[in-house]
Amino acid sequence: MPLSDDSEFRDHIAQALAGLPGVQAVALGGSRAAGTHRPDSDWDFALYYRHRFDPADLRALGWPGEVFDIGAWGGGVFNGGAWLTVEGRHVDVHYRDLDDVEYRIAEAAKGRFDVEHLAFHRAGVPTYIVAAELAGAEVLRGDLPRPRYPDELARLAPRRWWQAAQLELAYARTAYAERGQLAPTVGAVATAAAQCAHAVMAARRRWVTNEKRLLEAAGLRHIDEVCAHLDSEPPTLMAAVDAAAELLGRAVEEAVDA
């Protein structure tokens, strides 16, 4: 029987995922958990397992789509998942190793984190993202921690993100802008803007789970103006990098001092 009601659909998926071997808890994330979704928004679920999870058990549920092996998304905190269609709805499932999640939460409490490469993330993904997910998730099955933003992370992360952005811009100026290379220069500015947005959000003690609206949330959308009318002339590109450095540096300074 089709599940037309959203709450019935949510509970149906949660119950199925929670019944898989090794799964300790299931949470709903993304716009559905935040209440900002549209009728056609995806459903983002995370299954939390301890010690062992076999994606073959998820495939055995028979839902159409693609189920990836553990580590297929590059390893690290994003260690795999599935893109599925259930009852005509798009469902994303993320695998979360509870041992790793607990370690990353403990590291974040000390102000420590790694930045991992991940598709669709210009700045990379900070490993405290697993804490950010839990802070905003709706726990549907099992028990999960609900981390508050750590004092040490708010103190140390802005500096680290800003230093990374400074290096990005400095390299872009000499390696790309001075040589009239438009695309790499713009790419470097975009990366630095995302890094600075992370810095601003950390200073404000606000969790980040993706980059979709990161620049808007950090008040940095006007970085677009720096790149709006560029050409391949070195003076133009160097001026753009300098303008980006000033704009972004001021934003980070204001957020840290607030």
C-alpha positions in Angstrom: 0.0 0.0 0.0 1.5 3.4 -1.0 2.6 5.6 1.8 1.2 9.0 0.9 1.7 10.7 4.3 5.2 12.0 5.0 5.2 10.9 8.6 4.3 7.3 7.6 6.9 7.3 4.9 9.6 8.6 7.3 8.7 6.0 9.9 8.6 3.2 7.3 12.2 4.1 6.1 13.5 4.5 9.6 12.1 1.1 10.7 13.6 -0.7 7.7 17.0 0.9 8.2 17.0 0.3 12.0 16.3 -3.4 11.4 19.5 -3.9 9.4 22.2 -5.9 11.1 24.7 -3.7 13.0 22.5 -0.6 12.9 22.2 1.1 16.3 20.3 4.2 15.4 18.7 6.1 12.5 18.3 9.9 12.0 16.7 12.2 9.6 18.8 15.2 8.4 18.8 17.9 5.8 15.9 20.2 5.0 13.4 17.6 6.2 14.8 17.7 9.7 15.2 21.5 9.6 11.6 22.1 8.4 12.9 24.0 5.4 12.0 21.4 2.8 9.9 21.7 -0.3 7.4 19.0 -1.3 9.9 17.5 -3.8 12.9 17.7 -1.4 15.1 14.6 -1.0 14.9 12.6 2.2 18.3 12.4 3.9 18.7 9.5 6.4 21.8 8.5 8.3 22.2 5.0 9.7 24.6 4.7 12.6 26.3 1.3 13.1 28.7 -0.1 15.5 31.7 -2.3 14.4 30.1 -3.7 11.3 27.6 -2.8 8.6 27.2 -4.7 5.3 25.7 -2.6 2.4 24.4 -5.9 1.0 21.8 -5.9 3.7 20.6 -2.5 2.5 20.5 -3.8 -1.1 18.4 -6.7 0.0 15.6 -4.4 0.9 15.0 -4.1 -2.8 14.7 -0.4 -3.1 15.6 0.9 -6.6 18.8 2.9 -6.9 22.5 2.6 -6.2 23.9 1.2 -2.9 27.6 2.0 -2.5 30.2 -0.1 -0.6 31.8 1.3 2.6 34.7 3.5 1.5 33.3 4.0 -2.0 32.9 7.8 -1.4 36.6 8.1 -0.6 36.6 6.9 3.0 36.9 9.3 6.0 33.8 10.6 7.7 31.8 10.2 4.5 32.4 6.5 4.2 29.6 5.6 1.8 25.9 5.6 1.3 23.0 5.0 -1.1 20.9 7.0 -3.6 17.5 5.4 -3.7 13.9 5.9 -4.9 11.2 4.6 -2.6 7.5 5.2 -3.3 8.5 7.7 -5.9 10.6 9.8 -3.4 14.3 10.4 -3.6 16.0 8.9 -0.5 19.7 9.4 0.4 21.2 7.2 3.0 24.6 7.9 4.7 26.6 5.3 6.6 28.0 6.6 9.9 30.4 4.5 12.0 29.6 5.3 15.6 33.1 4.6 16.8 34.4 7.2 14.3 31.6 9.7 15.1 32.4 9.6 18.8 36.1 10.1 18.1 35.4 13.1 15.9 33.1 14.7 18.5 35.8 14.2 21.1 38.4 15.8 18.8 36.1 18.8 18.1 35.7 19.4 21.8 39.4 20.0 21.9 39.3 22.2 18.8 40.9 19.7 16.6 39.7 18.5 13.2 40.8 17.3 9.7 39.6 18.6 6.4 38.8 15.9 3.9 38.3 16.1 0.1 34.7 15.5 -0.8 32.8 16.2 -4.1 30.6 19.3 -4.1 32.6 20.9 -1.3 35.0 23.6 -2.5 36.6 24.0 0.9 36.6 20.3 1.7 34.6 18.8 4.5 35.6 19.3 8.1 35.5 16.1 10.2 33.3 17.8 12.8 30.5 17.6 10.2 29.3 14.5 11.9 28.7 16.5 15.1 27.0 19.2 13.0 24.7 16.5 11.5 23.7 15.2 15.0 23.1 18.7 16.3 20.4 19.3 13.7 19.1 15.8 13.1 15.8 14.3 14.1 16.6 11.0 15.8 14.1 8.4 14.7 15.4 5.2 16.2 18.0 4.5 18.9 20.0 7.0 21.0 22.5 9.5 19.7 24.5 12.3 21.2 23.3 15.9 20.5 26.6 17.9 20.5 26.7 21.6 21.4 29.2 23.8 19.6 32.5 23.4 21.5 34.3 26.4 23.0 37.7 25.3 21.7 36.4 24.7 18.2 34.9 28.2 18.1 38.3 29.6 19.3 40.6 27.7 17.0 38.7 26.8 13.9 38.3 30.4 12.5 42.1 30.9 12.6 42.8 27.7 10.8 40.2 28.3 8.1 41.4 31.8 7.6 45.0 30.7 7.3 44.0 28.2 4.7 42.2 30.9 2.7 45.2 33.2 2.9 47.5 30.5 1.5 44.9 29.9 -1.3 44.8 33.6 -2.3 48.5 34.1 -2.0 49.2 31.2 -4.3 46.5 32.3 -6.7 48.0 35.8 -7.0 51.4 34.6 -8.0 50.7 31.4 -9.8 47.5 32.3 -11.7 46.6 36.0 -11.6 50.1 37.3 -12.5 50.0 35.0 -15.5 46.6 36.0 -16.7 44.9 32.6 -15.9 41.3 33.5 -15.4 39.7 30.1 -14.5 42.2 29.1 -11.8 42.1 32.5 -10.3 38.3 32.5 -10.0 38.4 28.9 -8.6 40.9 29.9 -5.9 38.7 32.9 -4.9 35.7 30.6 -4.7 37.7 28.1 -2.5 39.0 30.9 -0.2 35.4 32.3 0.1 34.1 28.9 1.2 37.0 28.6 3.7 36.3 32.0 5.1 32.6 31.2 5.4 33.6 28.2 7.5 35.7 30.5 9.7 32.8 33.0 10.1 30.4 30.3 11.0 32.8 28.7 13.5 33.3 32.1 15.2 29.5 32.4 15.5 29.3 28.8 16.9 27.0 27.7 14.0 27.3 24.2 12.6 27.8 23.7 8.9 26.6 20.5 7.1 27.1 21.5 3.4 28.1 24.4 1.2 24.7 25.0 -0.6 23.9 28.2 1.3 27.1 28.6 3.2 28.1 32.0 1.6 24.7 33.4 2.3 24.7 32.2 5.9 28.1 33.7 6.5 27.1 37.0 4.8 29.6 36.6 2.0 27.4 36.3 -1.0 28.8 39.7 -2.2 32.1 37.9 -3.1 30.4 37.4 -6.4 31.0 41.0 -7.2 34.7 40.5 -7.1 34.4 37.9 -9.9 31.6 39.4 -11.9 33.4 41.2 -14.7 36.9 39.7 -14.9 39.0 39.2 -17.9 42.4 37.5 -18.5 44.5 40.6 -17.9 47.0 40.1 -15.0 46.3 43.5 -13.4 42.6 42.8 -13.4 43.0 39.4 -11.8 45.6 40.5 -9.2 43.2 43.4 -8.2 40.4 40.8 -7.8 42.5 38.6 -5.6 43.5 41.6 -3.5 39.9 42.7 -3.2 38.8 39.2 -2.2 41.5 39.1 0.5 40.4 42.4 1.9 36.7 41.5 1.9 37.1 38.0 3.4 39.7 39.1 6.0 37.4 41.8 7.2 34.5 39.4 7.5 36.5 36.9 9.5 37.9 39.7 11.8 34.4 41.1 12.5 33.0 37.6 13.3 35.9 36.8 15.7 35.6 40.1 17.4 31.8 40.1 17.7 
